[in-house]
Amino acid sequence: MDYKKFVEEQLAHIKQTVGAAKAINALSGGVDSSLVTVLGHRALGEQLQTVFIDNALMREGEPQRVVEIFAHMDIAVMLVDARQEFLSALAGLTDPEQKRQAITDTFYSKVFSRLVKESGAMFLLHGTILTDIEETVAGIKRQHNILAQLGIDTEQAYGYSVIEPLKSLRKDDVREVAKLLKLPAELSQRIPFPGPALAARIVGEVTPERLETVRTATAIVEEELADSGAFQYLAVLLNDCATGIRDNKREFGQIIVVRCIESTDARTATVTPLPWDKLDRISRQITQIDGVNRCLYDLTPKPPATIEYV
Ligand code: XMP
C-alpha cells in the first residue's frame, strides 16, 4: 500500500467534504483516533474541534498526558470532565453488558451528542477501521453507526455527516500511516486498550475506590511489562475477597489478576511465559496496594477465556 498517496487522498477528501463548515472528533488516545485527529487537523486546521472526554475510567494521568502530547504537535485538544456522569451511570451496576451499555449510552447519547450540538459542527470525524466494519458485519462487535449512536436520525434535515478516513485500513496500516505522519511512538505503538477502559477490568461494581485500586495495579503492570514485547498486558480487580495477614492481623483483602498475552489480532491469544522473578516483582508491588492481599497470574488462553474480564 502506498501510504503517502493514502494520506494525500484523505487530506483532499476531508477538505473537499467539509468545505468551510466545522467538524468535531473525539480523541481517546488510542492509535486510531489519534491518527484521525492528526489527519483532520492537517486538512482542516482550526475548523476541527477535538475533544477528549474524561470518563473517570482512564489510566493514571492519561487525559493530561494525551492533551500534552497533542499540544507538542500544535493541536489543541479540549479536555471535557465528564467523570461524574459516567460514575453515576455505572453506580449499582454489576452485570458486564449493562456496564458496557451504560458507558456507550453516556458517551454517545449524553456527553458527545451535547458537545456536537454545542460545537455547531456538521461533520464528525471518526476512527473506524476496516476490522471494525468487518466485525460489525460478522456480528462480533456492536454497530459502528455513529449517527445512530448519537441519536441523530436527521442527517437529511440537518446535514450531519460522518467522515471515516481510516475505513480502508487495518491496524498495521494505521500504525504505518501514524509513523509516516510522525505521531510519537508512544501513540503509534501503544498496546490495545478497550473502549470501556478500566471498567472492562473491574468485575462487579465500578466505584471511585475500586477504580483507584485497578488504576494503581495497571500502572505497576504496565511499567513492569513495558519491555516484555507482549501483545497486551493488564490488571483486573476481582469481585471477591480472600483472607490474608497484614501487620500480624487478619485481613479480608481484594484480589488482583495479572494478564499478559501474545496475539496478532486479539481473536485468539496465548499466555506469555513470564520469568518467575518478573512475576514475583509484580506480585510484591501489587500486594502493597491498600486493601489488596493477593495477586494471581492468569494462565488461560483465548479461547476459552477472553482477554478482558468484563
Ligand atoms: P476480548 O476481551 O474480547 O478482547 O478478548 C479482544 C481485544 O479487544 C479489546 N477490547 C475492546 N476494545 N472496545 C474496544 O475498543 C471494547 O469494548 C473492547 N473490549 C475488549 C481488548 O482489550 C482486546 O485487545
Boltz pocket constraint, residues with backbone or C-beta under 6 A from the ligand:
constraints:
  - pocket:
      binder: B
      contacts: [[A, 192], [A, 193], [A, 194], [A, 195], [A, 196], [A, 200], [A, 232], [A, 265], [A, 266], [A, 267], [A, 302], [A, 305], [A, 306], [A, 307], [A, 308], [A, 309]]
      max_distance: 6.0
